[in-house]
Amino acid sequence: MKPRALAHRAWRRTLHNLPQKLLAVLAALGLWFVATSDRRDTIERSFATPLQINDETANAPQGERRSVTGVAARTVRVTMRGPRNQLLNLSGEDIEASISVTGQPAGAFQVPVRVRAPGGFQVVRFDPASVSGFIDSEITRTLGVQLATTNLPERALPTFELTPRTVQVSGAQRVVQDVASVATVPVSLPRGATAEVRLIAIDATGRPVTDVRLSPATVNVARTDSADLPIKTVDVELPEPPAGLEVVSAELSPPRVRILGDQQTLANLSAVTARVNYRAGQYSARASLKLPAGARSLETVTITLDVRRRAETP
């Protein structure tokens, strides 16, 4: 067959059922577009994922528990890639970020972070890639609870009942040993009221101690005083220094005190004098207050002084 006839025949076959062929092609393209829409609509998104610490060390001494402290990074910033409609429904809790200290000896450690993504998603990057910390034996101590109060009424001497009065402090040995006391957050209660108050572990400098567990974590505080007492708040005054000495500066803490006494004594009282042993130099001392008979101060006064000798006049 001549080339011209072949070309004519091919053209006729191409045009045969052309509308149906075009519709089939368009349908195939549509199906492909729908089937691959999620793949084309891929995005990246970052999550704050809680860091899990796994320790399955089996060779610890009998009855001894291990505690991991000093891990600064408690969350891992993980960037994921995946289909938009699925990634937007993902949360940080759905991603697993963990470290394993199984088999690590007691002491300082640094281990890599492992991140595992749910199916259908890709981990692009995460930070930090490794974390450090400290492994120590876990101990428990029993400490009494100290009550911290605020907004004390002027004409009352509040009394409080704590339940329980002791708590257990557990955690790494080196951390628990730093706990000097356990105190309530400052509480202010009207007479007859009761409140559940949170506890804080405190070191010798008064700073909160973290990485310990308190059991229980709260105590019940009840105010139990029944009536107002004859109390008056007055200023604290300093006596004049002896001849030859002068006070450069003086600081009273507190500058006012509450005095407990009978009504007649308090009515005639406007201020109290602190007894001071003056001497040249800079020093702090606990003051002894000069009070009327039968009266007592509800506060302790500390005085910080800067005293110098007077220059002699020729």
VOBA-1610 file (N, C-alpha, C; in pm, whole numbers, padded with zeros to 5 digits, always signed):
BEGIN
Met+00086-00119+00000Met+00000+00000+00000Met+00089+00124+00000Lys+00043+00223-00079Lys+00125+00343-00093Lys+00125+00423+00037Pro+00232+00499+00063Pro+00241+00578+00185Pro+00124+00674+00201Arg+00080+00729+00090Arg-00030+00825+00099Arg-00156+00756+00150Ala-00181+00635+00099Ala-00299+00561+00142Ala-00288+00521+00290Leu-00167+00486+00333Leu-00147+00451+00473Leu-00175+00570+00566Ala-00129+00684+00527Ala-00152+00803+00608Ala-00300+00835+00615His-00369+00820+00504His-00512+00848+00501His-00588+00752+00593Arg-00547+00624+00587Arg-00613+00523+00672Arg-00589+00551+00820Ala-00466+00590+00853Ala-00434+00620+00994Ala-00513+00740+01044Trp-00528+00837+00963Trp-00604+00956+01001Trp-00749+00922+01027Arg-00807+00834+00939Arg-00945+00794+00958Arg-00964+00717+01089Arg-00866+00631+01124Arg-00875+00555+01248Arg-00864+00649+01370Thr-00785+00753+01354Thr-00772+00849+01464Thr-00901+00924+01489Leu-00968+00960+01380Leu-01091+01036+01393Leu-01210+00949+01429His-01196+00818+01416His-01306+00727+01446His-01339+00731+01597Asn-01463+00758+01628Asn-01508+00770+01769Asn-01426+00872+01847Leu-01391+00983+01782Leu-01306+01083+01847Leu-01368+01141+01974Pro-01496+01174+01975Pro-01554+01229+02100Pro-01541+01131+02216Gln-01568+01003+02191Gln-01556+00904+02298Gln-01413+00893+02348Lys-01319+00899+02254Lys-01178+00892+02293Lys-01137+01011+02379Leu-01183+01131+02341Leu-01149+01251+02418Leu-01210+01244+02558Leu-01333+01196+02564Leu-01396+01182+02696Leu-01321+01084+02784Ala-01273+00973+02725Ala-01196+00875+02803Ala-01067+00934+02856Val-01000+01014+02769Val-00874+01078+02813Val-00902+01176+02926Leu-01007+01258+02910Leu-01040+01355+03014Leu-01078+01285+03145Ala-01153+01174+03136Ala-01189+01101+03257Ala-01065+01045+03327Ala-00970+00992+03248Ala-00847+00940+03307Ala-00767+01049+03376Leu-00761+01167+03310Leu-00689+01280+03371Leu-00757+01324+03501Gly-00890+01325+03502Gly-00963+01363+03622Gly-00937+01268+03737Leu-00941+01137+03707Leu-00914+01039+03812Leu-00773+01054+03868Trp-00678+01076+03778Trp-00538+01094+03822Trp-00525+01218+03910Phe-00596+01326+03874Phe-00588+01451+03950Phe-00643+01431+04090Val-00758+01363+04099Val-00820+01340+04229Val-00733+01247+04314Ala-00680+01140+04251Ala-00603+01041+04326Ala-00473+01098+04380Thr-00418+01196+04313Thr-00287+01251+04354Thr-00299+01388+04417Ser-00421+01433+04453Ser-00436+01567+04508Ser-00364+01581+04643Asp-00377+01477+04729Asp-00309+01482+04859Asp-00159+01488+04845Arg-00107+01415+04744Arg+00039+01414+04724Arg+00087+01551+04679Arg+00007+01617+04598Arg+00049+01749+04551Arg+00034+01853+04662Asp-00067+01839+04748Asp-00095+01937+04852Asp-00020+01898+04980Thr+00112+01888+04974Thr+00197+01850+05088Thr+00256+01975+05152Ile+00251+01982+05284Ile+00302+02098+05357Ile+00394+02052+05469Glu+00463+02148+05532Glu+00544+02124+05650Glu+00485+02200+05767Arg+00495+02141+05886Arg+00442+02205+06006Arg+00525+02161+06126Ser+00545+02254+06221Ser+00626+02226+06340Ser+00537+02203+06461Phe+00583+02114+06550Phe+00508+02077+06669Phe+00600+02081+06791Ala+00543+02118+06906Ala+00613+02105+07035Ala+00570+01971+07095Thr+00662+01877+07098Thr+00631+01740+07139Thr+00692+01711+07276Pro+00615+01661+07372Pro+00672+01628+07504Pro+00780+01521+07492Leu+00889+01540+07566Leu+00999+01445+07565Leu+00973+01335+07668Gln+00975+01210+07623Gln+00958+01096+07712Gln+01096+01042+07751Ile+01110+01004+07878Ile+01236+00947+07928Ile+01211+00802+07966Asn+01281+00713+07900Asn+01264+00569+07924Asn+01387+00514+07996Asp+01362+00443+08104Asp+01470+00378+08179Asp+01422+00239+08220Glu+01473+00137+08154Glu+01437-00001+08186Glu+01558-00079+08236Thr+01648-00006+08303Thr+01768-00069+08356Thr+01729-00177+08456Ala+01777-00296+08432Ala+01737-00410+08517Ala+01839-00445+08623Asn+01961-00387+08615Asn+02067-00430+08707Asn+02088-00330+08821Ala+01985-00248+08850Ala+01998-00158+08965Ala+01999-00240+09093Pro+02065-00192+09199Pro+02066-00266+09324Pro+01925-00296+09373Gln+01910-00406+09445Gln+01779-00450+09492Gln+01711-00340+09574Gly+01588-00308+09535Gly+01510-00211+09609Gly+01545-00066+09579Glu+01644-00040+09494Glu+01684+00097+09465Glu+01619+00145+09336Arg+01563+00265+09342Arg+01504+00324+09223Arg+01596+00433+09171Arg+01590+00452+09038Arg+01673+00554+08975Arg+01586+00673+08936Ser+01650+00791+08940Ser+01580+00913+08905Ser+01664+00991+08806Val+01598+01047+08704Val+01665+01127+08601Val+01630+01273+08624Thr+01732+01357+08640Thr+01711+01500+08662Thr+01803+01579+08571Gly+01784+01711+08574Gly+01872+01801+08500Gly+01853+01801+08351Val+01741+01744+08302Val+01714+01746+08157Val+01647+01879+08126Ala+01722+01968+08060Ala+01671+02103+08035Ala+01560+02103+07932Ala+01572+02020+07828Ala+01473+02018+07720Ala+01361+01922+07756Arg+01247+01975+07795Arg+01131+01891+07825Arg+01040+01874+07704Thr+01062+01953+07600Thr+00988+01938+07475Thr+01086+01938+07359Val+01045+01876+07249Val+01127+01870+07127Val+01048+01938+07016Arg+01113+02029+06943Arg+01050+02096+06831Arg+01068+02009+06707Val+00959+01949+06660Val+00963+01854+06548Val+00892+01915+06429Thr+00959+01914+06312Thr+00898+01960+06187Thr+00862+01838+06103Met+00732+01830+06066Met+00679+01716+05991Met+00637+01761+05852Arg+00639+01665+05759Arg+00587+01690+05624Arg+00479+01586+05595Gly+00369+01632+05532Gly+00261+01539+05500Gly+00147+01610+05432Pro+00041+01537+05397Pro-00075+01597+05334Pro-00137+01704+05423Arg-00177+01816+05360Arg-00227+01929+05435Arg-00344+01891+05526Asn-00447+01827+05468Asn-00568+01801+05546Asn-00542+01706+05663Gln-00440+01622+05653Gln-00407+01531+05763Gln-00312+01598+05863Leu-00217+01674+05811Leu-00117+01736+05900Leu-00180+01843+05988Leu-00283+01912+05936Leu-00349+02014+06017Leu-00427+01955+06134Asn-00460+01827+06127Asn-00531+01760+06235Asn-00437+01689+06332Leu-00307+01699+06309Leu-00208+01633+06394Leu-00174+01725+06511Ser-00141+01668+06627Ser-00096+01745+06743Ser+00039+01693+06791Gly+00104+01771+06877Gly+00234+01730+06928Gly+00230+01601+07006Glu+00115+01572+07071Glu+00103+01449+07149Glu+00096+01326+07060Asp+00065+01345+06929Asp+00058+01232+06837Asp+00196+01186+06790Ile+00299+01267+06819Ile+00436+01235+06776Ile+00513+01185+06897Glu+00593+01083+06879Glu+00670+01026+06989Glu+00814+01076+06983Ala+00855+01151+07084Ala+00994+01197+07099Ala+01044+01144+07232Ser+01154+01073+07230Ser+01198+01006+07353Ser+01349+00994+07359Ile+01397+00969+07481Ile+01536+00929+07502Ile+01534+00803+07586Ser+01637+00724+07575Ser+01651+00603+07655Ser+01780+00611+07734Val+01767+00593+07867Val+01886+00589+07953Val+01905+00449+08010Thr+01840+00352+07947Thr+01854+00213+07990Thr+02000+00171+07979Gly+02054+00120+08088Gly+02192+00076+08089Gly+02293+00185+08117Gln+02250+00311+08119Gln+02342+00420+08150Gln+02381+00414+08297Pro+02510+00430+08329Pro+02551+00428+08470Pro+02506+00555+08541Ala+02506+00551+08673Ala+02471+00669+08751Ala+02570+00780+08723Gly+02520+00902+08719Gly+02604+01018+08689Gly+02551+01093+08568Ala+02636+01177+08511Ala+02596+01259+08397Ala+02586+01174+08271Phe+02496+01212+08182Phe+02480+01140+08056Phe+02442+01238+07946Gln+02464+01196+07822Gln+02415+01266+07703Gln+02376+01161+07601Val+02251+01161+07559Val+02198+01057+07470Val+02121+01123+07356Pro+02109+01054+07242Pro+02036+01111+07128Pro+01886+01106+07150Val+01817+01198+07086Val+01671+01201+07087Val+01621+01118+06969Arg+01521+01037+06992Arg+01459+00958+06886Arg+01317+01011+06864Val+01283+01030+06736Val+01150+01080+06700Val+01085+00980+06605Arg+00962+00943+06638Arg+00887+00852+06552Arg+00756+00919+06514Ala+00733+00925+06379Ala+00614+00992+06329Ala+00503+00892+06301Pro+00378+00935+06310Pro+00269+00846+06272Pro+00278+00811+06123Gly+00213+00702+06085Gly+00215+00659+05946Gly+00162+00766+05852Gly+00227+00778+05736Gly+00186+00876+05637Gly+00254+01010+05648Phe+00340+01027+05751Phe+00409+01154+05770Phe+00560+01132+05770Gln+00632+01239+05737Gln+00779+01232+05730Gln+00838+01332+05828Val+00938+01287+05905Val+01010+01377+05994Val+01114+01452+05913Val+01102+01583+05909Val+01196+01666+05834Val+01319+01699+05919Arg+01295+01745+06042Arg+01403+01779+06135Arg+01344+01792+06274Phe+01433+01789+06375Phe+01388+01810+06513Phe+01503+01868+06593Asp+01466+01938+06699Asp+01565+02006+06784Asp+01515+02003+06928Pro+01602+01962+07025Pro+01743+01925+07010Pro+01759+01782+06959Ala+01878+01756+06905Ala+01908+01622+06855Ala+01955+01530+06967Ser+02004+01589+07076Ser+02047+01510+07192Ser+02024+01592+07318Val+02013+01524+07431Val+01994+01594+07558Val+02086+01533+07663Ser+02116+01613+07763Ser+02200+01567+07874Ser+02122+01574+08003Gly+02169+01505+08103Gly+02103+01503+08233Gly+02189+01430+08334Phe+02124+01388+08442Phe+02196+01323+08551Phe+02110+01210+08606Ile+02173+01094+08626Ile+02105+00978+08684Ile+02154+00960+08827Asp+02058+00946+08918Asp+02094+00934+09060Asp+01996+00837+09125Ser+02035+00791+09244Ser+01944+00708+09323Ser+01827+00793+09370Glu+01710+00732+09379Glu+01592+00803+09427Glu+01572+00777+09575Ile+01550+00884+09651Ile+01527+00871+09795Ile+01399+00946+09832Thr+01353+00921+09953Thr+01233+00987+10006Thr+01263+01038+10147Arg+01227+01163+10173Arg+01241+01221+10306Arg+01104+01270+10354Thr+01086+01269+10484Thr+00964+01320+10544Thr+00994+01452+10614Leu+00925+01559+10574Leu+00949+01692+10630Leu+00819+01752+10679Gly+00831+01837+10782Gly+00715+01909+10831Gly+00678+02023+10738Val+00551+02062+10741Val+00500+02169+10655Val+00502+02300+10733Gln+00558+02404+10670Gln+00558+02536+10729Gln+00450+02620+10662Leu+00375+02694+10742Leu+00265+02775+10690Leu+00314+02915+10658Ala+00285+02961+10536Ala+00315+03099+10496Ala+00184+03176+10487Thr+00175+03289+10558Thr+00051+03366+10561Thr+00074+03505+10505Thr-00036+03569+10467Thr-00030+03705+10414Thr-00155+03779+10459Asn-00148+03913+10456Asn-00262+03997+10495Asn-00314+03962+10634Leu-00221+03953+10730Leu-00264+03922+10866Leu-00346+04038+10924Pro-00458+04009+10989Pro-00540+04116+11047Pro-00466+04186+11161Glu-00489+04316+11173Glu-00416+04394+11273Glu-00459+04359+11415Arg-00589+04335+11435Arg-00640+04316+11570Arg-00671+04170+11599Ala-00598+04080+11537Ala-00620+03937+11563Ala-00486+03865+11565Leu-00484+03757+11637Leu-00368+03668+11640Leu-00416+03534+11585Pro-00412+03518+11451Pro-00472+03399+11389Pro-00397+03272+11429Thr-00473+03166+11445Thr-00417+03033+11463Thr-00470+02944+11352Phe-00384+02851+11308Phe-00418+02768+11194Phe-00392+02622+11226Glu-00469+02535+11163Glu-00450+02391+11174Glu-00420+02336+11036Leu-00308+02260+11024Leu-00268+02202+10895Leu-00294+02052+10896Thr-00348+02003+10786Thr-00373+01859+10770Thr-00333+01815+10630Pro-00232+01726+10617Pro-00144+01674+10724Pro-00035+01775+10758Arg+00038+01747+10862Arg+00145+01837+10904Arg+00282+01797+10850Thr+00291+01678+10790Thr+00416+01633+10728Thr+00387+01581+10588Val+00487+01587+10500Val+00475+01535+10364Val+00603+01460+10329Gln+00594+01378+10226Gln+00710+01305+10176Gln+00765+01375+10052Val+00897+01393+10051Val+00966+01454+09938Val+01049+01345+09871Ser+01021+01318+09743Ser+01089+01209+09670Ser+01154+01265+09545Gly+01264+01201+09506Gly+01334+01240+09386Gly+01479+01198+09391Ala+01558+01252+09300Ala+01700+01221+09297Ala+01767+01263+09428Gln+01860+01180+09474Gln+01922+01204+09604Gln+01986+01341+09613Arg+02059+01380+09510Arg+02130+01508+09515Arg+02034+01627+09516Val+01912+01608+09464Val+01815+01716+09463Val+01736+01718+09594Val+01691+01600+09639Val+01612+01593+09762Val+01693+01643+09881Gln+01824+01617+09881Gln+01908+01662+09992Gln+01918+01814+09999Asp+01889+01883+09888Asp+01893+02029+09888Asp+01767+02091+09947Val+01663+02011+09969Val+01537+02064+10023Val+01554+02090+10172Ala+01543+02217+10210Ala+01556+02254+10351Ala+01421+02256+10421Ser+01314+02284+10347Ser+01182+02290+10409Ser+01076+02278+10302Val+00955+02251+10348Val+00837+02249+10261Val+00738+02349+10318Ala+00693+02443+10235Ala+00604+02549+10283Ala+00481+02560+10193Thr+00376+02616+10248Thr+00258+02645+10167Thr+00282+02773+10088Val+00209+02789+09980Val+00206+02920+09916Val+00138+03015+10014Pro+00167+03146+10009Pro+00105+03237+10105Pro-00047+03229+10102Val-00106+03220+10221Val-00250+03203+10232Val-00308+03311+10323Ser-00425+03359+10288Ser-00498+03454+10370Ser-00640+03401+10387Leu-00678+03373+10512Leu-00808+03312+10539Leu-00886+03395+10640Pro-01015+03413+10617Pro-01100+03472+10721Pro-01121+03371+10834Arg-01162+03420+10947Arg-01183+03333+11063Arg-01287+03226+11031Gly-01255+03099+11066Gly-01345+02988+11043Gly-01338+02925+10906Ala-01255+02980+10816Ala-01247+02929+10679Ala-01145+02817+10667Thr-01161+02736+10563Thr-01069+02626+10532Thr-01036+02631+10384Ala-00912+02600+10349Ala-00872+02602+10208Ala-00770+02493+10183Glu-00770+02441+10060Glu-00667+02348+10015Glu-00555+02429+09952Val-00433+02413+10003Val-00322+02502+09966Val-00208+02420+09909Arg-00151+02471+09800Arg-00040+02403+09732Arg+00090+02416+09812Leu+00177+02316+09800Leu+00305+02313+09871Leu+00421+02339+09778Ile+00529+02394+09833Ile+00650+02423+09757Ile+00770+02372+09836Ala+00860+02302+09769Ala+00987+02262+09831Ala+01086+02377+09817Ile+01159+02407+09925Ile+01246+02525+09929Ile+01384+02484+09979Asp+01490+02544+09919Asp+01625+02516+09966Asp+01665+02613+10076Ala+01790+02604+10120Ala+01834+02684+10234Ala+01836+02833+10205Thr+01841+02872+10077Thr+01841+03014+10040Thr+01702+03068+10014Gly+01600+02983+10028Gly+01463+03027+10006Gly+01414+03013+09864Arg+01493+02947+09779Arg+01451+02929+09640Arg+01376+02798+09623Pro+01275+02796+09533Pro+01202+02671+09509Pro+01293+02563+09451Val+01270+02439+09491Val+01344+02324+09440Val+01252+02247+09345Thr+01292+02235+09221Thr+01213+02160+09124Thr+01268+02016+09115Asp+01207+01937+09028Asp+01249+01798+09007Asp+01234+01712+09131Val+01139+01748+09219Val+01105+01661+09330Val+00954+01641+09329Arg+00910+01533+09393Arg+00768+01505+09405Arg+00727+01518+09552Leu+00616+01586+09575Leu+00563+01603+09709Leu+00436+01519+09723Ser+00431+01440+09830Ser+00315+01356+09852Ser+00267+01371+09997Pro+00151+01436+10015Pro+00065+01496+09913Pro+00120+01628+09863Ala+00065+01677+09752Ala+00111+01803+09694Ala+00039+01923+09753Thr-00066+01898+09831Thr-00143+02005+09895Thr-00175+01966+10039Val-00208+02067+10119Val-00257+02042+10255Val-00382+02127+10277Asn-00462+02086+10372Asn-00578+02164+10412Asn-00539+02256+10528Val-00572+02384+10514Val-00541+02484+10616Val-00673+02539+10669Ala-00691+02532+10801Ala-00812+02583+10865Ala-00774+02691+10966Arg-00842+02804+10962Arg-00819+02909+11062Arg-00909+02882+11181Thr-00849+02874+11301Thr-00922+02824+11418Thr-00940+02928+11529Asp-00881+03049+11518Asp-00899+03147+11626Asp-01045+03194+11626Ser-01095+03228+11746Ser-01239+03253+11761Ser-01276+03399+11785Ala-01182+03483+11827Ala-01219+03621+11859Ala-01099+03712+11843Asp-01128+03842+11826Asp-01021+03941+11817Asp-00954+03958+11953Leu-00827+03992+11950Leu-00750+04017+12072Leu-00719+04165+12082Pro-00691+04215+12203Pro-00652+04356+12217Pro-00510+04377+12163Ile-00503+04421+12039Ile-00375+04439+11970Ile-00372+04579+11910Lys-00255+04641+11917Lys-00237+04774+11858Lys-00104+04778+11783Thr-00104+04839+11665Thr+00018+04852+11586Thr+00079+04989+11611Val+00208+04990+11648Val+00276+05117+11681Val+00412+05120+11613Asp+00469+05241+11607Asp+00602+05260+11549Asp+00710+05215+11647Val+00825+05177+11589Val+00943+05145+11669Val+01040+05262+11658Glu+01085+05312+11772Glu+01176+05427+11774Glu+01312+05386+11830Leu+01417+05458+11786Leu+01552+05435+11837Leu+01587+05543+11939Pro+01656+05506+12046Pro+01700+05607+12143Pro+01816+05688+12085Glu+01842+05800+12145Glu+01956+05881+12103Glu+02086+05807+12136Pro+02186+05815+12048Pro+02314+05749+12079Pro+02387+05824+12191Pro+02477+05756+12258Pro+02553+05822+12365Pro+02646+05929+12308Ala+02693+06014+12395Ala+02786+06120+12353Ala+02909+06058+12288Gly+02954+06120+12182Gly+03072+06071+12112Gly+03038+05981+11994Leu+02912+05941+11978Leu+02871+05858+11865Leu+02756+05924+11791Glu+02750+05903+11660Glu+02637+05951+11581Glu+02594+05841+11483Val+02464+05837+11458Val+02407+05736+11369Val+02406+05790+11226Val+02482+05725+11137Val+02484+05765+10996Val+02359+05714+10926Ser+02322+05589+10951Ser+02201+05532+10893Ser+02149+05424+10986Ala+02016+05405+10983Ala+01952+05302+11065Ala+01833+05247+10989Glu+01822+05116+10988Glu+01709+05050+10922Glu+01645+04953+11019Leu+01515+04970+11038Leu+01438+04884+11127Leu+01354+04787+11044Ser+01358+04660+11080Ser+01278+04560+11008Ser+01208+04470+11108Pro+01075+04487+11124Pro+00989+04587+11059Pro+00992+04719+11134Pro+00949+04828+11072Pro+00949+04958+11140Pro+00829+04975+11234Arg+00726+04889+11220Arg+00608+04893+11306Arg+00581+04752+11358Val+00531+04743+11480Val+00504+04612+11541Val+00365+04612+11600Arg+00310+04491+11615Arg+00181+04473+11682Arg+00208+04439+11829Ile+00143+04512+11915Ile+00161+04493+12059Ile+00032+04434+12116Leu+00047+04327+12194Leu-00065+04262+12261Leu-00065+04302+12407Gly-00178+04352+12454Gly-00188+04394+12594Gly-00331+04427+12631Asp-00349+04477+12752Asp-00486+04512+12792Asp-00525+04645+12728Gln-00656+04672+12726Gln-00708+04787+12655Gln-00652+04919+12709Gln-00639+04933+12840Gln-00591+05059+12897Gln-00445+05083+12861Thr-00363+04977+12867Thr-00222+04991+12831Thr-00207+05033+12686Leu-00282+04971+12599Leu-00272+05002+12456Leu-00322+05142+12425Ala-00421+05189+12499Ala-00475+05323+12474Ala-00368+05429+12499Asn-00280+05408+12594Asn-00176+05506+12628Asn-00046+05485+12550Leu-00046+05386+12458Leu+00078+05351+12389Leu+00073+05404+12245Ser+00172+05485+12207Ser+00179+05538+12071Ser+00303+05490+11996Ala+00407+05448+12069Ala+00530+05398+12008Ala+00607+05320+12113Val+00699+05236+12067Val+00786+05162+12158Val+00930+05191+12120Thr+01017+05184+12220Thr+01159+05214+12199Thr+01239+05084+12195Ala+01331+05077+12100Ala+01419+04961+12089Ala+01546+04986+12169Arg+01581+04892+12254Arg+01707+04903+12327Arg+01822+04866+12234Val+01922+04953+12227Val+02034+04933+12135Val+02165+04955+12209Asn+02260+04863+12191Asn+02396+04883+12240Asn+02477+04948+12128Tyr+02485+05081+12131Tyr+02554+05153+12024Tyr+02705+05130+12032Arg+02766+05113+11916Arg+02912+05108+11904Arg+02948+05150+11763Ala+03069+05197+11743Ala+03112+05243+11612Ala+03124+05124+11516Gly+03078+05147+11393Gly+03088+05043+11292Gly+02954+05017+11224Gln+02955+04920+11134Gln+02834+04877+11064Gln+02797+04738+11114Tyr+02675+04720+11160Tyr+02638+04590+11217Tyr+02485+04578+11221Ser+02439+04455+11238Ser+02297+04425+11256Ser+02279+04353+11387Ala+02167+04378+11453Ala+02141+04316+11582Ala+01992+04303+11603Arg+01955+04205+11681Arg+01815+04188+11718Arg+01782+04283+11831Ala+01676+04361+11815Ala+01643+04464+11912Ala+01559+04406+12025Ser+01580+04461+12143Ser+01496+04431+12259Ser+01406+04552+12280Leu+01275+04532+12277Leu+01182+04643+12284Leu+01148+04676+12430Lys+01138+04804+12459Lys+01099+04851+12592Lys+00946+04859+12594Leu+00882+04764+12665Leu+00737+04750+12662Leu+00678+04771+12801Pro+00554+04817+12806Pro+00485+04827+12937Pro+00466+04690+13000Ala+00447+04687+13128Ala+00427+04560+13198Ala+00303+04489+13143Gly+00318+04360+13116Gly+00208+04280+13067Gly+00190+04283+12917Ala+00262+04370+12847Ala+00248+04379+12701Ala+00360+04299+12634Arg+00330+04251+12515Arg+00434+04181+12439Arg+00417+04210+12290Ser+00530+04204+12220Ser+00530+04229+12076Ser+00509+04098+12000Leu+00429+04105+11895Leu+00407+03987+11812Leu+00510+03974+11701Glu+00598+04071+11688Glu+00704+04066+11588Glu+00841+04081+11654Thr+00943+04028+11586Thr+01082+04046+11627Thr+01145+04152+11537Val+01214+04249+11598Val+01270+04362+11523Val+01421+04344+11509Thr+01469+04362+11388Thr+01612+04361+11360Thr+01655+04502+11318Ile+01768+04547+11372Ile+01818+04682+11342Ile+01951+04670+11269Thr+01964+04741+11158Thr+02090+04749+11084Thr+02141+04892+11097Leu+02261+04907+11155Leu+02313+05039+11191Leu+02447+05067+11124Asp+02467+05195+11099Asp+02598+05247+11059Asp+02628+05361+11156Val+02719+05336+11250Val+02749+05432+11357Val+02896+05473+11349Arg+02920+05600+11369Arg+03060+05646+11369Arg+03084+05740+11486Arg+03210+05755+11519Arg+03246+05844+11630Arg+03239+05989+11582Arg+03193+06076+11670Arg+03187+06219+11639Arg+03328+06278+11639Ala+03350+06364+11546Ala+03480+06434+11545Ala+03485+06528+11664Glu+03598+06527+11737Glu+03612+06614+11854Glu+03629+06756+11809Thr+03557+06847+11880Thr+03564+06990+11848Thr+03679+07052+11928Pro+03771+07121+11858Pro+03882+07181+11931Pro+03837+07290+12024
//
